[in-house]
Amino acid sequence: MANVVQQELESDRELRRLLAGLSPDERLRVLGKDFNLGRELARKKSYRLTLAKLSVAEKLRVLQELRKRSEMQRGFRKSPPLISPPLVEDRLQLGQQGNAFLPRKLRVTRPAADSIRFGGRATAGGVNYEVRIAAFIAVEMLAGNRCSVWDESSGEDVTAITLQAAEPVDDIVLSLRSDSKARVFISAKERSRPIPLTAKSATFTDTIDAFVRQFLKISTAADTESRLVWAVTSSAGRAVTLELADVLDTHRMDAGENSISGFLHSRQPGKRKALESFLAAATREWESQTGNSPTDDELRRFLRRVYVQTYDFGHGQHCERQAESNIRSHVVADTKQARRVWEKLEYFFAQVDQRGIGVTPASLRRMLVAEGFTLKVPPDYAQDIAQLRELTARNLARLKEHTSLPFGSNLSDAVHIARTDELNALMAAVKAGHLLITGEPGCGKSGLIHACVEALQEEMPVVLLLAEEVFGRDWKGAANLPGFGHPLDEVLENWPSGKRGVLITDALDAVRDIETQKMLRNLLRDVQTGKSGWTVATSVREFDLKHGRELRESFPGSGVAGYESKDFADVSHFHVARLSETQLDTLCAERAEMKPFIESARKNKKSENIHRSPFFLRLARRASQIRRCYTA
């Protein structure tokens, strides 16, 4: 059987070409365990015999119909009206077997009732042009400053991609980091033939008309950063891809001291003709929209915003090879998965096409991680993420001493007081939303936070900060942490796993400077309301929370059931109580030397239950060790 398959592949060049263009998964479906070569060859033979019986005129009609269908699927022509003439298969009277053998892009199918498409719309034949451009730019966005999007912009400068936005130029709209109001508007036009720059070319005039309407809508403040990009394939012809593109680039470099007519006079004939056609179409639409002719200055401002960009996709084409190379270098950990990542991005943007959804780097990473891909750390944020990971590990080690009582120099001599119920309740509360962890000094907040961080790290990203260490340094309250290159929320948004995590800050009350406290609250609020979606949890003493109105207002809600304080009825909080007597009895049973201190404190009414505080238990243990040293 294998020899028969090999012979068929060697003898049929078209079949080899079609198979080469399929993804590995598609080839498996075609040539998998359900593939029957004999049946497929019989279908092919039946189809050829049916075509052979047609007259020359009928064959020409069939070819014309197939060509029209192909152009509709690729977006080159409008679909026929809903009441259409007899379909090709009706005239050929081909059975299901004959039609099934045809390649997917050439199959004769009935148009659905809602299948009217034009230009860059999604087609049943596969991924369309604007979707591939969006996927290509998405790769550069994920790669950050390691990839250049345009001459002066890198992937880091693009913050969101929206398809089919409610704008005159609606195919693709890019949001930019440099200016919240600035946008890049991309009109994607895939054509198999050259696009003439004449008033009779609907593709040309529609594009320029949309550019004019979009330019008139752009605010003056966003004018210098915004772009109008005409995205075409190399098949659009020399007039568009070379002459018009070059003369627009040259105009941007021109000082603008001469009039437009003077600039045109010094251009080569082909480029002068291309720009003259462009200006004529733009002037007509400008007059139609405003009732006035544009001035030379207005036309120059408009021309400086217009770009022509060539994007070619397909097996072996430059853009597709470049995208896969960037994925291997900057996006996916397993370089062998680059092709699969590219196909997943194409499919993802095909799903969001025409829905007006803004796609961000964070949402793309979450999608790819959910699909099972392991991603590299985003290049732009690698240093900041490494610092946060290092801080978390160091801070976790520092809090470890709060989790147990030392009874010797060896780690095995330490006794851990289990607080299982409190830990489970705290973890559930942190997962539920933003939270303040409060309680008396020494009640065990830091120890409980240590256990909570260790447990949560098994499920999600966790960043642990110690307020005094991080914010007690020379920090001027910027959105960035000391020594960081990006705002905290932005770093968390670009966490490599794509998952939403938890930011935990311990001992907020340790920062005593009033201005620093205010700026710290603002920083935490930025994460609470930012794009990262991370949960914020922070610990603070009861006293400071009672007198911190701004902090209470930053965490609206209610207390965790069974762990609430009546003093904070309108605050989302978890109140850590002192150790219970049962927990202390367990400690006495394990370490008899602690029993005298605990029993004495229980009997002394003035002790105010200090024996139930983990902090005072550690002090008592150290005091007993010191006494033994002096008496020895």
C-alpha positions in Angstrom: 0.0 0.0 0.0 2.9 2.4 0.9 4.4 1.8 -2.6 1.1 2.6 -4.3 0.8 5.9 -2.3 4.4 6.8 -3.2 3.8 6.1 -6.9 0.7 8.2 -6.9 2.5 11.1 -5.2 5.4 10.9 -7.7 3.1 10.8 -10.7 0.7 13.6 -9.7 2.5 17.0 -9.4 -0.7 18.8 -8.4 -1.4 16.4 -5.5 2.2 16.8 -4.3 1.8 20.6 -4.3 -1.5 20.5 -2.4 -0.1 18.1 0.2 3.0 20.3 0.6 0.8 23.3 1.4 -1.0 21.5 4.2 -0.1 21.7 7.9 1.1 18.5 9.6 -2.3 18.1 11.3 -4.1 18.5 8.0 -1.8 16.0 6.2 -2.5 13.5 9.0 -6.2 13.9 8.5 -5.9 13.5 4.7 -3.5 10.6 4.8 -4.4 9.2 8.2 -5.8 5.8 9.1 -9.1 6.7 7.4 -7.4 7.4 4.1 -8.3 5.0 1.3 -6.2 5.6 -1.8 -8.3 3.3 -4.0 -11.5 5.2 -3.1 -9.9 8.6 -3.7 -8.5 7.5 -7.1 -11.9 6.2 -8.1 -13.5 9.5 -7.2 -10.9 11.4 -9.1 -11.4 9.2 -12.2 -15.2 9.6 -12.0 -14.8 13.4 -11.8 -12.5 13.5 -14.9 -14.9 11.3 -16.9 -17.8 13.6 -16.1 -15.8 16.6 -17.2 -14.7 14.8 -20.4 -18.3 14.3 -21.5 -19.0 18.1 -21.4 -18.9 20.2 -24.5 -16.3 22.9 -25.0 -18.8 25.6 -24.2 -19.9 23.8 -21.0 -16.3 23.4 -19.9 -15.7 27.1 -20.4 -18.7 27.9 -18.3 -17.5 25.5 -15.5 -14.0 27.1 -15.5 -15.6 30.6 -15.4 -17.8 29.6 -12.5 -14.9 28.1 -10.6 -12.8 31.2 -11.2 -15.6 33.5 -9.8 -16.0 31.2 -6.7 -12.2 31.3 -6.1 -12.2 35.1 -6.4 -15.1 35.4 -3.9 -13.3 33.2 -1.4 -10.1 35.2 -1.7 -12.0 38.5 -1.4 -11.5 39.7 -5.0 -15.2 40.1 -5.9 -18.6 40.4 -4.3 -20.7 37.3 -4.0 -23.7 36.9 -6.3 -27.2 38.0 -5.1 -29.1 35.6 -2.9 -31.3 34.6 -5.9 -28.6 33.1 -8.0 -28.5 31.2 -11.3 -28.2 27.4 -11.3 -25.1 26.2 -9.5 -22.2 24.5 -11.3 -22.9 21.1 -9.6 -26.5 21.3 -10.7 -25.4 21.6 -14.3 -22.7 19.0 -14.0 -24.9 16.7 -11.9 -21.8 15.6 -10.0 -22.3 13.3 -7.1 -21.0 13.9 -3.6 -18.0 11.7 -4.3 -16.8 13.8 -7.2 -17.1 17.1 -5.3 -15.4 15.7 -2.2 -12.2 14.9 -4.0 -11.7 18.5 -5.1 -9.1 20.5 -3.1 -10.8 22.6 -0.3 -10.2 25.9 -2.1 -11.8 24.7 -5.3 -14.8 22.8 -4.1 -18.1 23.8 -5.5 -20.3 24.8 -2.6 -23.6 26.6 -2.2 -23.2 30.1 -0.8 -24.8 30.5 2.7 -27.5 33.1 3.1 -25.2 35.4 4.9 -22.0 34.9 2.9 -21.8 38.2 1.2 -18.1 39.2 1.5 -15.9 41.8 0.0 -12.3 42.9 0.3 -10.7 41.8 3.6 -13.7 39.9 5.0 -13.3 36.4 6.4 -13.9 33.7 3.9 -14.8 30.1 4.0 -11.6 29.3 2.0 -9.3 30.0 4.9 -7.4 32.8 6.7 -7.8 36.1 5.0 -5.3 38.9 4.3 -6.1 41.3 7.2 -6.1 38.4 9.7 -2.6 37.4 8.6 -1.3 41.0 8.8 -2.8 41.2 12.3 -1.1 37.9 13.3 2.2 39.2 11.8 2.1 42.4 13.8 1.0 40.4 16.9 4.3 38.4 16.7 6.2 41.7 16.6 4.2 43.0 19.5 5.0 39.9 21.6 8.7 40.2 20.6 8.7 43.8 21.9 11.8 46.0 21.2 13.6 43.0 19.6 11.4 43.6 16.4 11.0 46.6 14.3 7.4 47.3 13.1 8.3 50.4 11.1 11.4 52.6 10.8 10.9 54.3 14.1 8.7 51.9 16.0 9.3 48.5 17.6 6.8 45.9 18.8 7.0 47.4 22.3 5.3 50.5 20.9 2.1 48.6 19.9 -0.2 48.0 22.9 -3.3 46.6 21.2 -4.6 45.3 17.8 -8.3 45.7 16.9 -9.9 44.3 13.7 -13.0 45.8 12.1 -13.0 48.8 14.4 -15.8 51.5 14.1 -13.5 53.8 12.0 -13.4 54.9 8.4 -10.3 52.8 8.0 -11.5 49.7 9.9 -9.5 46.7 8.8 -6.8 46.9 11.4 -6.3 49.5 14.1 -3.2 49.6 16.3 -3.1 51.4 19.7 0.3 53.0 20.5 2.1 53.4 23.8 3.5 56.8 23.0 0.1 58.5 22.9 -3.2 57.1 24.2 -5.1 58.9 21.4 -2.7 58.0 18.5 -3.5 55.1 16.3 -2.2 53.3 13.2 -5.1 52.6 10.7 -4.4 49.8 8.2 -6.4 49.2 5.1 -5.6 45.7 3.9 -6.1 45.1 0.2 -5.1 41.7 -1.3 -5.4 41.7 -5.0 -4.1 39.2 -7.5 -3.7 41.8 -10.3 -2.1 45.2 -10.3 -4.1 48.1 -8.8 -4.4 51.0 -11.3 -4.1 54.4 -9.7 -7.1 55.9 -11.6 -10.5 57.2 -10.7 -12.0 54.0 -12.3 -10.3 51.8 -9.8 -12.7 51.2 -6.9 -9.9 49.7 -4.8 -7.8 52.8 -5.2 -10.5 55.4 -4.7 -12.2 53.6 -1.8 -8.9 53.4 0.0 -8.0 57.1 -0.4 -11.5 58.2 0.5 -11.3 56.2 3.7 -7.9 57.7 4.5 -9.2 61.3 4.0 -12.2 60.7 6.2 -9.9 59.1 8.9 -7.4 62.0 8.7 -10.1 64.6 9.1 -11.3 62.7 12.2 -7.8 62.5 13.8 -7.3 65.1 16.5 -4.5 67.6 16.1 -2.8 66.3 19.2 -2.6 62.8 17.8 -1.8 63.8 14.3 2.0 63.5 14.5 2.0 60.0 16.0 -0.9 58.5 13.9 -0.4 56.6 10.6 -2.6 55.6 7.6 -1.1 52.4 6.1 -2.2 50.9 2.8 -1.2 47.2 3.1 -0.9 45.4 -0.2 0.7 42.4 -1.7 3.6 42.6 -4.2 1.1 41.6 -6.9 -0.6 45.1 -6.5 1.8 46.3 -9.1 4.8 48.6 -9.4 2.7 51.8 -9.4 1.5 51.1 -5.8 4.3 49.1 -4.2 7.3 51.0 -5.6 6.4 54.4 -7.2 3.6 55.6 -4.8 5.4 54.1 -1.7 8.7 55.7 -2.6 7.3 59.2 -3.5 5.4 59.2 -0.2 8.6 58.3 1.7 10.5 61.0 -0.2 7.8 63.6 0.6 8.2 62.8 4.4 11.9 63.6 4.1 11.3 66.8 2.1 11.7 70.0 4.1 8.4 71.3 2.7 9.8 74.7 1.6 8.5 74.4 -1.9 4.8 74.0 -2.9 3.4 70.6 -3.7 3.6 71.5 -7.4 7.3 72.3 -7.0 7.9 69.0 -5.2 6.0 67.1 -8.0 8.0 68.9 -10.7 11.3 67.4 -9.4 10.0 63.8 -9.3 10.6 61.1 -11.9 7.6 60.7 -14.3 6.3 57.4 -12.9 6.4 58.7 -9.3 5.0 62.1 -10.3 2.1 60.4 -12.0 1.4 58.2 -9.0 1.3 61.1 -6.6 -0.8 63.2 -8.9 -3.4 60.5 -9.0 -3.3 60.1 -5.3 -3.7 63.9 -4.7 -6.5 64.1 -7.2 -8.5 61.4 -5.4 -7.7 62.9 -2.0 -8.8 66.4 -3.1 -12.1 65.1 -4.4 -13.0 63.4 -1.2 -11.7 66.3 0.9 -14.0 68.7 -1.0 -16.9 66.2 -0.6 -16.4 66.0 3.2 -15.6 69.6 4.0 -17.0 71.6 1.1 -13.6 73.3 0.7 -10.4 72.4 -1.2 -7.5 71.4 1.0 -4.6 73.9 1.3 -1.0 72.9 0.4 -0.2 72.7 4.2 -3.2 70.4 4.8 -2.3 68.2 1.9 1.3 68.0 3.1 0.2 67.0 6.6 -2.1 64.4 5.1 0.7 62.9 2.8 3.1 62.6 5.8 0.6 60.3 7.5 0.2 57.9 4.6 2.4 54.9 4.1 2.3 51.9 1.6 3.5 48.6 3.2 3.9 45.3 1.3 3.0 42.1 3.1 3.3 38.8 1.3 2.1 35.6 2.9 2.0 32.0 1.9 4.4 29.0 2.0 8.0 30.3 1.8 6.9 34.0 1.6 9.0 36.6 3.4 6.4 37.7 6.0 5.6 34.2 7.0 9.2 33.2 7.3 10.0 36.3 9.3 7.1 35.7 11.7 8.2 32.1 12.4 11.8 33.3 12.9 10.7 35.9 15.4 8.5 33.3 17.2 11.5 31.0 17.5 13.8 33.8 18.8 11.5 35.7 21.1 8.2 34.1 21.8 8.0 30.3 22.3 10.4 28.3 24.5 10.3 25.2 22.2 11.5 26.5 18.8 10.0 23.5 17.1 6.6 24.8 17.9 7.0 28.1 16.0 4.9 26.9 13.0 2.1 25.8 15.4 2.2 29.1 17.2 1.9 31.0 13.9 -1.1 28.9 12.8 -2.7 29.4 16.2 -2.3 33.2 15.9 -3.9 33.1 12.4 -6.8 31.1 13.8 -7.2 33.3 16.8 -7.4 36.5 14.8 -9.8 34.9 12.4 -12.1 34.3 15.4 -11.9 37.9 16.6 -12.2 39.4 13.2 -15.2 41.7 12.7 -15.9 41.7 16.5 -14.0 44.9 17.3 -12.1 43.3 20.2 -8.8 44.8 21.3 -6.1 42.2 21.5 -3.2 43.0 23.9 0.1 41.2 24.4 -1.2 39.9 27.8 -4.3 38.4 26.2 -2.3 36.8 23.5 0.0 35.2 26.0 -2.9 33.9 28.0 -4.4 32.3 24.9 -1.1 30.7 23.9 -0.5 29.3 27.4 -4.0 28.0 27.5 -3.2 26.1 24.2 -0.3 24.4 25.9 2.6 26.5 24.7 5.5 27.4 27.0 6.5 31.0 26.4 9.7 32.8 26.9 9.9 35.8 29.2 8.9 38.9 27.2 12.2 40.6 26.1 11.2 44.1 27.1 10.3 43.0 30.6 12.8 40.3 31.3 15.0 42.3 33.7 12.0 43.6 35.7 10.4 40.1 35.9 13.8 38.7 37.0 14.0 41.3 39.8 10.5 40.6 41.0 11.2 36.9 41.1 14.5 37.5 43.0 12.7 39.8 45.5 10.0 37.3 46.0 12.4 34.4 46.7 14.5 36.6 49.1 11.5 38.0 50.9 10.0 34.5 51.3 13.2 33.4 52.9 13.1 36.3 55.3 9.6 35.6 56.4 10.4 31.9 57.1 11.6 32.7 60.6 8.0 33.9 61.5 6.6 30.4 60.8 8.2 28.5 63.7 9.8 28.6 67.1 13.5 27.9 67.4 14.6 25.3 69.9 18.1 24.8 68.8 20.7 25.7 66.2 19.5 23.0 63.7 16.5 23.5 61.5 15.1 20.2 62.7 14.9 21.7 66.2 12.3 24.3 65.1 8.7 23.8 66.0 6.0 24.8 63.5 2.6 25.8 64.9 0.1 24.6 62.3 -2.7 27.1 61.4 -4.3 25.0 58.8 -7.9 26.4 59.1 -6.6 30.0 58.9 -4.4 29.2 55.9 -7.2 27.6 53.9 -9.5 30.5 54.6 -6.9 33.1 53.7 -6.0 31.3 50.4 -9.7 31.2 49.4 -10.1 34.9 50.3 -7.0 36.0 48.3 -8.3 34.1 45.2 -11.7 35.8 45.6 -10.4 39.4 45.3 -8.4 42.3 46.7 -7.8 41.9 50.4 -6.4 43.5 53.5 -4.8 41.2 56.1 -5.0 42.8 59.5 -4.6 41.9 63.2 -2.7 42.9 66.3 1.1 43.3 66.3 2.7 39.9 66.6 -0.4 37.8 65.9 1.3 35.9 63.1 0.4 37.8 60.0 3.8 37.5 58.4 4.0 33.7 59.2 0.6 33.1 57.7 1.5 35.1 54.6 4.7 33.0 54.1 2.6 29.8 54.2 0.0 31.4 51.9 2.6 32.4 49.3 4.2 29.0 49.3 0.8 27.3 48.7 -0.4 29.8 46.0 2.9 29.5 44.0 1.8 25.9 43.2 -1.2 27.4 41.3 -0.4 30.8 40.0 2.3 33.6 39.8 2.9 35.3 43.2 5.0 38.4 43.9 5.9 39.1 47.5 7.1 42.5 48.6 8.2 43.7 52.0 7.0 47.3 52.2 9.8 48.7 54.3 12.6 47.1 52.2 11.2 48.1 48.8 9.6 51.4 49.5 11.8 52.6 52.3 14.6 53.1 49.9 15.2 56.3 47.8 11.8 56.0 46.1 10.2 59.1 44.8 6.8 57.5 44.3 7.0 57.0 40.5 4.8 54.3 38.9 8.0 52.2 38.7 9.4 50.4 41.6 13.0 51.5 42.5 15.4 50.1 39.9 12.6 49.0 37.5 12.2 50.1 33.9 8.4 49.7 33.6 5.3 50.4 35.8 4.5 47.6 38.2 1.1 46.8 36.7 2.6 46.7 33.2 5.3 44.2 34.3 2.6 42.0 35.9 0.5 42.2 32.8 3.4 40.9 30.8 4.2 38.0 33.1 5.5 35.1 30.9 2.9 32.5 31.9 0.0 34.9 30.9 -1.8 33.9 34.1 -3.3 36.4 36.5 -1.5 36.3 39.8 -1.3 37.8 43.3 0.7 40.7 44.5 1.2 40.5 48.3 2.8 43.3 50.3 3.7 42.6 53.9 3.8 45.1 56.7 2.5 48.2 55.0 2.5 49.9 58.4 6.4 49.7 58.5 6.5 52.6 56.1 6.1 55.6 58.4 6.6 58.6 56.0 3.3 60.1 55.2 4.1 61.0 51.6 5.6 57.6 50.9 2.5 55.9 52.3 0.3 57.9 50.0 2.4 57.1 46.9 2.5 53.4 47.9 -1.3 53.3 48.2 -1.4 54.9 44.7 0.9 52.2 43.3 -1.2 49.4 44.7 -4.3 51.1 43.4 -2.8 51.2 39.9 -2.5 47.4 40.1 -6.0 47.0 41.4 -7.5 49.1 38.6 -4.9 48.3 35.9 -4.8 45.9 33.0 -2.9 43.1 34.6 -5.9 41.7 36.4 -3.7 40.7 39.4 -5.1 40.5 42.9 -3.7 42.8 45.5 -3.3 41.6 49.1 -1.5 43.5 51.8 -1.0 43.3 55.5 -1.3 46.1 58.0 -1.7 46.4 61.8 -5.2 47.0 63.2 -4.2 50.4 64.7 -3.0 51.7 61.4 -6.0 50.4 59.5 -8.4 52.1 62.0 -6.6 55.4 61.4 -6.1 55.0 57.6 -9.3 56.1 55.9 -7.7 56.1 52.4 -6.4 52.6 52.8 -9.8 51.3 54.0 -11.5 53.0 51.0 -9.1 51.3 48.6 -10.4 47.9 49.7 -14.2 48.1 49.8 -16.1 45.0 50.8 -16.6 42.9 53.9 -14.7 40.6 56.2 -14.1 37.0 55.4 -16.7 34.9 57.2 -15.3 33.6 60.5 -12.3 35.9 60.3 -13.9 39.4 60.3 -13.6 42.3 62.7 -16.5 44.4 63.6 -14.3 47.5 63.4 -14.0 47.1 59.6 -17.5 46.3 58.5 -17.1 48.0 55.0 -13.6 46.8 54.3 -12.5 43.6 52.4 -10.3 42.1 55.1 -9.1 39.0 56.8 -8.5 39.4 60.6 -5.7 37.2 62.0 -6.5 36.3 65.6 -4.0 35.1 68.2 -3.2 31.5 68.7 -5.9 29.4 70.3 -5.5 27.6 73.6 -5.8 24.3 71.8 -2.8 25.2 69.5 -0.8 26.1 72.7 -1.7 22.8 74.3 -0.3 21.1 71.3 2.9 23.2 71.6 3.3 22.3 75.3 2.9 18.6 74.5 5.6 18.8 71.9 8.1 21.1 73.8 7.7 20.8 77.5 10.1 23.7 78.2 7.5 26.2 76.9 4.9 25.0 79.4 6.0 27.1 82.4 5.8 30.3 80.5 2.4 29.5 79.0 0.9 28.3 82.3 2.3 31.4 84.1 0.8 33.7 81.5 -2.6 31.9 81.7 -2.7 32.5 85.4 -1.6 36.1 85.4 -4.6 38.3 84.6 -2.2 41.2 83.7 -0.4 39.3 81.0 -3.2 40.2 78.5 -2.8 36.8 76.8 0.7 37.6 75.5 1.3 33.8 75.5 -1.1 33.6 72.5 1.1 35.8 70.4 3.7 34.0 68.2 5.9 37.0 68.5 6.0 36.9 72.3 6.4 33.1 72.3 9.6 33.6 70.2 10.8 36.2 72.7 10.1 33.9 75.6 12.0 31.1 73.9 15.0 33.3 73.3 14.9 34.7 76.8 15.0 31.2 78.2 18.0 30.3 76.0 19.8 33.4 77.2 19.2 32.5 80.9 20.6 29.0 80.3 23.7 30.5 78.8 24.3 32.8 81.9 23.5 30.0 84.4 25.7 27.4 82.6 
